[in-house]
Amino acid sequence: MTYKTISFDVDSDGIALISIDVPGETMNVWNADLIEDFTAAVDRIAEDDDIKGAVITSGKTTGFMAGADLNMLGGVEASSMTEAFEQAFRLNATLRKLETSGKSAKDLKKGMAHAKPIAAAVNGLALGGGLELVLACHYRIVADHPKLQLGVPESQVGLLPGGGGTQRLPRLIGLQNAAMMATSGKPTDPATAKNQGMIQEVAPAEELVAKAKEWVKANPKTAQPWDKQGFKFPGGGGAMDPRSVQFFMAANAMAQKQTNHNYPAIQYILSCMYEGSIVPIDTALRIESKYFTKLLSSDQTRNMIRTLFVNKQAAEKGAARPKDAPPSDIKTVGVLGAGLMGSGITHVTVKGGMNVVVLDRDMEAAENAIAYSKKILDKNVSRGKTTKEKAEEFLSKIKPTADYNDLKDVDLIIEAVFEDPDVKADVIRKTEAVIGEDVIFASNTSTLPITGLAKHSSRPEQFIGMHFFSPVERMPLLEIIPGEQSGDRALAAALDYNRKIRKTPIVVKDVRGFYTNRVVPPYLNEAMLLVKEGVKPALIENAAASLGMPVGPLALTDETSLSLGWMLVQSTKKELGADYKPTGVEDFLETMVEKLGRHGRKSGGGFYEYPEGGKKYLWPGISEYFPLAEDQPSAEEVKDRLLYAQLIPASHCLADGIVPDPKSADLGAIFGWGFAPWTGGPASYIDTIGLEEFVSKADSLAQRYGERFHPPASFRDKAKAGDKLYAKAA
């Protein structure tokens, strides 16, 4: 038989070596071709008496297998739930046949039959369906590399391990370890996996296949532990074991506390493990596929897969890159400014494999960039994530300077000086006087329009905006902003650079605040208005948490600083003059900053107190200045206001073309300010509840709280027409 995705070679001992190499993919994934080929290979192993066993490995150097092709899963269509279940169960059935050689569980248990030995030679990361394939093998030997990852990350896109992971993992490493692994989605390393009992051996990569074949040859008759008489879950399992009963009671409560009931996948993973621990493995696998089918057919999971995987991956590969622009060979980047942002940009640039010349007003200031990276690297060295030698090599790629002439050979400029048009104009002119004529100049600004800054450039077609988020090394989003005269080469260079630093990019329109800074302030303002109205701060923060926001809006305001908010209010009023529209928080910010001196976290306190060495807590004194209302709103009311305070400005940005499509709106929201990931993003959420419901709810909020909640007129038209935001962009 001819295979598209695997090679199948049988040696003189009758041992088949199956090497997986899916063409056109940088990493092996379960796609339709591989499932078809692998099913045929499993049938051949089971039915051919000349084949005594098999070793499964990867033909790629990038890893063993990364799991299922989520593009395939996201596009699965079925005419009925029965058909959807059968599609979902196909891989489970194939892996079950692999470990039983097609023999019945009853015969295996009684010793009346045995399975042909199957060994996995895991020569790289094995995640999701990749690890599930490994677990279905009788012997699992993994390359000796501490950074090699073994895990089941499906919960991070709203799914559960659907290839036996919720059943084989707990049967190997116990319910508690398996649940922690599957619900968090966090991978483990080979040494930990061996200690837990997930794998049997760790060996040098070059010895894996030979050792795997030795084991197959030495074990002609085998069966999985759960196919043997008397099998018991490590640490207890089932409905009657007090250890497992206690675990499930605690695990369910903890999971719902962590997820606020927003992630059905977490609940379903625990349900799979609980129900599966009561019944035989064959029934347990069908239970898993039942829950997998329920998730895969839900809007929530489809939204999460679309945004968190499909669209994210496309953006990171440069979907917005002009096709005809030549590739940029960026080896050295000039960073202007060694403050918090400039130092963070310097760090991620070096991490992306480039050299950096970082310039500031004097050498002492420029060397802040080295100190910034050294602090991160020292922590990584202490945790064993890198070595002193590699840390020193990293720092050697940063050249601090106060001399503009040192920028003459850079391939790209990223300006990150103080957010003042005059200061930026000065460095633009001085830099362009020394850099090469074809060098792209990018400005890192959070609010200033790029077209205005480009007026200070002698080459506006090579000028573009790149808005990083703080802290740069942790925040995943990059807003790329072409000005009115920015050319394709500038946009291409920005995206080529982004691909090296591995951020999630969105291209946005050149308006004040761009996308994220036109949505986040209204959200934070709404929280401040609630405080001003006398709503309990704890209710506000808890409502945001129950929405799925990673941090409450009051805590986020402290992080970004109230003084920054007050400064922006004053500068915007000055710039807009009579056109300035009050937000209602001006007097609130003035009281907090000017009267009370509560600037935020960095100054020691804002909405929260930050005791040295202790845990932060909400400042109790705020009620003296903004008294608590006698009648408090319900949590649902507060949630609606906080949610729609984000949805409304996001929808206006989409309607006004500030973000070009729903994909960018969703990516920017989730990766820019942490909009609840379970929704798939604001556009996905609006589509899920329906535009008609969205407009109706917005109108209701506008009647009660003001025009800031009015939806865009175009959304009313779409609602009447029964349209969806993703109708043309899915």
N, C-alpha and C positions, 0 to 999 in steps of 0.2 A: 504493500500500500504506500502511496505517496502522501506525505504529510506537509502541511504548509508551515507549521509552527514548531515542530519538534523533529529531532532525529531519533531513530530507534535502531540500536545496534545490539545484536546478541553475540556474546563471546562464546568460546569453546566450552565454558562451564554451564552454558545455558542461562547466563545472567544478562538481562536486557539493561542497557544504559539508555535512559531517556533524557535527552538534553533539550531543554525548552529555550527557544529563541524566536520570539514573536517578531516577524519582520515589520519594519516601519515604526517600531516603538523603541525609545531609548531604554525603557525598562519593561520586563515581561509583565503582562497583565492578562487576566482572564477576559478574553473577548470571544466572539462567536466562533472564530476559526480555531482558537485554542481549545475551547470546550468540545468542539466536534472532534478535533484530532485526539485530544486526551481521552475522550470517551471511547474512541476506537482503539487506542493503545491499551486501555484498561481491559476492554473486551478481549484483545489479543493475548494479553498476559494470562487472563483467567482461563481462556479456552485452549491455548496451545500447550500441549503436554511437554514439548521440548524446552519451553521457557520455565526455568526453575525459580526465578525471582527477578527483582528489578532494583535498579538504583536510579533515582531521579535527581537531576541537577540542572543548573542553568548554563546556557551557552553564552550568556552575556557577562561582561566584566562589571556591569553596573549594579548587579545584585541578583538574587534568586528570583523573587517576584514581588511586585508592589500591590497585588490584590486584583480586584475586579476593575474593568474599564468602566468608570462612572459615566462616561459619555454613552456607553451602551445601556447601562442601567437607567439613566435619566430618560432614555428614549424608548424604553420598553412599553409596548402597547399590548393589551390583551382584551379580548371580547367579553371575558367574564372573570370573576375571581377564581373560578376553578382553573381556567387556563393560566391565569397569572401565577397561581400556586404551582402548577406543573412546571412552568418556566423557572420559577424560583427553586424548585426542588431538584432540578436536573443535576446541578453540580453536587448537591448533597448525595444524590443517588450514585453518581459516578465515584465520588470519594469513598462511599460506603462499600461499593463493589471492589475498589482498589484494596481496601484493608481486609476484605473477607474472601477475595478471589471468587465472589459470586456464591459462596457457600452460605447456608442458612445459619442464623445465630444459634438456633437450637442445636444443630449438629456440632457447631464449634464448641459450645458450652459442654456438651456431652463427650467431647473428644472423638466424635465419630468422623470429623473432618478437620482439616487444617487449612490455613491460608498460605499462599506463597509469600515468602518474605519480601518486604518492600523497605528499602532504606532511602532516606533523603540525605543527599550531600549538599548542604546549604552553604554556598560559596559567596553569599552576600545577603543584604537585607531581605527579610521575609515579612511582609506586612499584609494584614487582611486575609484575602483569599490565598495569598502566598503562604502565610503561616498555617492556614487551615489545611492546605495540601500537605505541608510538612507533618502536621499532627495526625493526619490519616495514614502516615507511614509507620511501620513497626519500629524502625530504628532511625534515630534522628541525630546526625552528626553535623556540627556547625563549625565554620571557620573561626580560628582563634584570633578575633579582632575585637577589642573592647568597644569600638564605635559601631559595630554591626548591630542592626536593630531587628528585634523580633516583637511583633505587636499586632493588635487588632484595633485600628483607629476608626472603624466605621461610625462609632457614635458621634464623631466630630462633624459628620455630614448628615446626621439624623437617621442613620441606619444601625443595624446590629450585624455582628458577624453571621453571615448566612450560609457558610460552607462547613458547618459543624463546630464552629468556634465556641459557641455557648454550651456545647455538650462535651467536647473532648478536653477543652482546657480544664474545667472543674474536675473531670475524671482523672486528670494528670496532676494538677497542682492544688486541688482543693477549691471549694466554693469561694472562700474569701479572697484568695489570691486571684482567682479567675475573674470574679466580679470587679475587683479593683482595676484590673487590667482592661477589661472590656468596657466598663462604664467611663473610665477616664480617657481611654484611647491612647494612653502613654505606653511607649515601647519599653522593652527591657533588653539587657545585653546577654551575650552567650553564657557568661559565668553565672549570672543570677538565674537564668533559665535552667541551667544544669543543676544548680543547688535546689531549685524548686521541684525538679523532676519533669520539666517540660521536654527537655532533650536528654540524651544519654551520654554524649561525648562532645568535647571541644578539641579540635586538632588543627594543625597548620593547613592552610587552604590547598596546598599542592598534594596533600595526603588524603583528602576527603574521599575521593572516588575509590581509591584503592582500599581504604579502610572499610568503606561501605560495602564493597564487593566481598571483602573478607567476612564481614558479618553475615551477609546473605548466604554465602557458601557454607558457613558454620551453623546456620539455623534454617534448615530446609523445611521444618514444620513449625509454624508460629501462629499466633493470634494476638489481638490486642488485649490488654488487661481486662477491659469491659466485656470481652467475648469469652472470658474464662469463668468457670464455676466459682462462686464465692466472692466475686469482685465487690469491693466497697470503696466508696468515695474517700480519698484522703481527708481526714479531719471531720468526716461525717457527712451524710446526705440523706435526703428523703424527708417525708412529712412527719416521721415519728422520732427521728434522732433529735434529742434536745439541743445538740450543738448547732445543727443546721436550722432548726426552728428559731433559735435565739438569733442566729446570724441574719436570717431573712427579715425578722421583725426589725432589727436595728438597721439593716442595709436599706430597706425600703424607706424608713423614716429619714435616714441621712440623705438618701438620693433625692427625695422630694424637697428636703430643706435646701439642698445645693442647687436644684434646678427650678424650684418654684413651680413645679408641674408643667413646665414649658417644653420638656423634651420627652415625648412618649418613648423614644428609643431606649432611654435609661430604664424606664419601668418595664419595657418589653424584654430587655436583656435579663433583668432579675426574674421576670416571669418564666422566661425560657429555662433559666437555670433551676428555678424551683420546681416547675412542672417536669422538667427533664430529669431531675434527680429522683423522681418517684417511679418512672417507667423505664422499660428497656431502651437501649440506644436507638433502635430503629424507629420506635414511636417518638422518642425525644427529638430526633432529627426532623421528623414531620412537624412537630410542635414548633421547632425553630423556623422552619420554612413558612409556617402559618403566620407567625408574627412578622417575619421578614416581608411577606407579601402585603400585610396590612400597612407596614411602614412605607414600602415602595409605592403603594397606590395612593398615599396621602399627599395632599398639596404641600404640607410642611416639608416633607422629605424631598419632594421634587424641587421645591424652592431652594432648599439648602444645598442640594447637589448642584443645581444650576449655578447658584451664586458662588458657593464656597469651593467649588471644584471646576466646573466647566468654564464659567466666565472668568474666574480668577486665573486659571491656567492660560486661557486665551490672551488675557490682558498682559500677563507676565511674559508671554512669548512674543509680544509686540503686535497684537492685532491692530492697533491704531497706527502702526508705523507706515509712513508713505512707502509704497512698494518700489518705486523707482529710485529712491534715494540710495546712494552708495553707502556701504557699511562704514562705521566710524572706528578707526583704530586708536582707541583711547588707552594710553599707557600711563600718562602722567596728568594729574588734575591739579589745577591751581585753585585753592580755597581761600577766599578773601574774608578774613575775620576768624579769630580763634576763641570766640565766646562759646556759649553753650551749644548753639546750633552749628557753628563752624567746626567746633571740635568733634561733634557727633557726626557731621558729614565727612570729616577727615577719617574718622574711625571706620565707617562703613565703606568708604572708598578703598582704603587699604585692605580691608577684609575682602573686598571684591577683586583683589589682585592687582590693584593699581598703585602707583606712587603718588605722593601728594606734596606739593609745595604750598605751605600754609603761611599767609601773610597777615601781619597785624601792624599796629602803629609803632611797636618796638619789639625787640627780641624777647623780652620778658613776657609780653602779652602773647606773642606767637607761640611760645613754648607751652602755653596752657593746653594746646592741642595734644602735645606729647604726654603731659601730665594726665589729661583726660583718658587717653587710651591706656596709659600705664596702670591707672586705677582699675580699669576693666580687666586688663590682662593679669594683673597681680591676683585678682580674685579668681580668675580662671585657672591660674597656676596652682593656687592653694586648694582648689577643688579637683585638681587632676585633669582638667579639661584641655590643658596645653602644657608645654614645657617652657622652662626659662629660656632655652635657646630659641624656640619659635617666637616667644614673646619679644625677645631682643631683635630678632629678624624683622618682626612686624614694625617695631618702633623705628628701625633703621630706614624704613620707607617713607618716613615723615620728615620733611625738611622745613623747619621754621625759618622765617625771614621777615625783615622789615624793609627789604629792598625790592621795589617793583621789577627791577631788571632780572631778578631770579625767576620771573614768570615767563621769560621769553620763549622757552621751549615746551611749554605745556600744551596738551591736546584739547583741553576743555577748561573753562573757568566756571566756578560756582561761587557767587557772591553771597555772603551771609553776614553783612555788617548791620549796624543799628538800623531799625525800621524808620528811617528818616529820608525823604526824597533827596534832600541836599547832600547828605552824607553818601548816599548811594551814587548820586550823580558824580561826585568827586572821584570815587574809586573807579567808576566806569571809565571816565576819561583817562585817568592815570594808567589803568590796566591796558586799555586799547592802544595806548601809545607804545607798548613794548611787546605785546603778544603777536603771534603770526596772523596774517590777514585772513586765513580761513578758519580760525579758532572760534568755536561757538561760545557765547557768553550767556550763562544762566544765572538768574537772580532768584535767591531763596527769599521770598517775601510771603507773608501770610495774608496781607490785605491790599497792598499797593498795586494798582493796575499796571500790567507789564507794558502796555502801549505808552503810558506816560513816562515810565523809566527808560524805555527804548529811545525816547527823544534825545537823551543824553549820549546815545551811541552813534558812532559814525557808520555803523553797519547794522541797522535795525533788523534786516532780514536774517541776521545771525544771532539775534537776541531772543531769549525765551525765558519763561518762568518755571521754576521748579520749587514747589512748596513742600518742604519736609515737615515732619511732625516731631515734637519733643517728647521723650528722649529719642533721638534719631535711630540709635542702635536697636531700639525695641519696637518702635511704631512702624507698622507694615506698609502704610499708604504713602504714595507720592503723587501729588497733584502736579500735572504738567500743563502750563498755560501759554499757548502761543499768543503773541500780541498781534495787532492788526497787520504788521509787516513781516512777522516771523515766517521764514521759508520752510519748505519741506525738509531741508537738510538740518535745520535747527531742531525740528521735532524728531527726526530720525536719530540724531545724535543723543538727544535726551533719553529716548527709549532704549538706545543701544547701551548707554551708561546705566540706565535702570536695570537692564537685564543682568549686568555684572553685579550690581549690589542687591539684586533679588528683592526688590520692593514690589508691591502691587500698584501699578500705575493707572490713573485715569486722566484723560485729557479733558480740560474744562475751559469754559469761555472766560475771556479776559474782562471780568467785572470786579468791582471792589469786594473783597472777601472770598471770591471764587465760589466754590461749592460748600465746603465744610464750614467755613466761617460765616456763611449766610444761614446755616441751620443750627449750629451749636449755640450761638448767643441767644436766639429766641427760646431755646430749650432751657438754658441756664436762667434766663430772665423769668421764665414761667415759674421756676422753683423759687426765685426770690420774691416774686409777686405773691406766691402762696404764703411765704413766711411773713410778708408784709400784711397779708390779710389775717394773720393769726393762726395759720395752720401749723400744727406741731411739726418741727423739723424731722423728728424720727418717722412720722407718718410719710413725709415726702420721700425720705431716703428709702424706706421700706417699700413704698409703692414702686419706685424706680427699680429696686432689686427684683420685685415680683414680675416686672415687665421683662426682666432678663438683661438689664443694663449692668455692665461690669462694675460700675461705681456710681454712687448716688450723685445727683446734680449739685448738691451743696458741697460734697467732698471734691467734686471735679472743679467747682468754682474756686475752692481753696487752692487746688493744685495749680490752676492757671493764674490765680491771684485776683482778689477783688480790686486791688490797686490798678491792675492792668485793665480791668473792666471799666473802672472809673476814668482812667486816662483815655481809653477809646471813646467813651461818651463825650468827654470834653473836646477831643480832637475832631470827632465827627460833627459835633455841634458847630465848632469853629469853621470847618470846611463847608458844611451845607448851609449854614446861616438860617435864613427863613424857611428853607426847604426841610429842615430837620424835623423828624417826627418823633415825639417823646415815646419812650417804651414803658414808662411807669416805674422804672427802677432807679431813675436818676437820684431822687432824694434818698432812697435806700442805700445806694452805694456811697453817696456823700456822707451819710451818717456812719456807716461801717468804717470807711477809710479815713475821712477827715476828722470826725468827732471821736470815734472810738479807737482809731489806730489799728483796726483789725484788717490787715492786708491779705491774709492768706497763710498758707502753710509755711512758706519760707520766712515769714516774719514772726512766726511763733503762734499764730492763731487767726482764725477767721470764723467760719461757722463751727469749726471744731477747735478743741484744745489739743495740743501736741506735747504731752509731758515727756521730758527727756528720759529715754529708756523705758517708757510705758506705752500703753495703747491709746490711740486717739479716741476722744469722745466728744459728743455734741456740746457746744458751749451753752451751759444753762443760763448764762446772763442775758441771752438774746431776748428773752421774754420781757425783760425790764424796759426795752426800747420798742419792741414789737409784741405787745401783749397777746396772749393766746385767746382765740375766739372761744366763746362759751360752747357754741355748737360746731363740732368738727365735721368736715365732710367725710364721706365714706372713702375707703381705700380705692374703690372703683372710680369715683369721681376724680380723685387725684391722679390715678393711673391714666385716665382718659386725657386729662389736661397735659400731662407730661408726654404722653405718646403723640398726641396731635400737635403739640408744640414743636415736634420734630417732623411729623408727616406733612404738615401744611407748608412750611418753608421748603422742604425737599420737593414737594409737588410743584411749587412755584418755580424752583430751579429747573425742574424737568420741563415744565410748560414753556419757560422762557429760553430754553436751549442752553442754559448755563452748564448743565450736564447733557450730553448729546443723546443719551438713550437710557432706558431703565437699568441696563446692566451696569453702567457707570454709576448711576444713582445708588444702586444697592451695594456695589463694591466700596464706594466712597464712604457710605454710611457705616458699614460694618467694620471696615479696616481703618477708617479715619477717626471716628469718635466712639466706636463700640456699640452702635445700634444693635439691639437684640438679635444675635445671630440666628436664633430659632425661626425668625420670620423670613429669612432669606433677604432681608433688606426692606426699605420703605415701599419701593415699587411692587415688590413681590407680595408684601403684606396687603397693600391696597387691592391688588388683583385678587388675592385670596378672599378677602371679605366682600369684594365687589365695589366697583366705582359708585354705584348707587348708594350703598350703605356708607361709604366713605364721605360722600357729599352730604348726605343726610346728617351724619354725626357731626361733621364740621359745621354745618349750618346751625345745629342745635347749640354747639359750643359758642359759636359766634354771637348768637342771640343772648347768651348768658354772660359771656366774658369779653366780648368785643371783636372788632373787625380783624384782629390778628389771626382769627381762626377761619376766615373766609377762604374757601378753596379756589383754585384758578377757574376762570370761566370755561377754558377748554376742557377741564375735567367734567364740568356739568354737561357739556355737549357729548363727551364720550359716554357718560353715564346714561344719558337719554338714548344713545345709539346702541347701548349694550356692548360697548367696546371694552377691550382690556389693554393695559399699558404694554404688555409683552406680546400683543397680537402680531406685531411685525418684527419683533426683536428676539423672539424665543429661539 
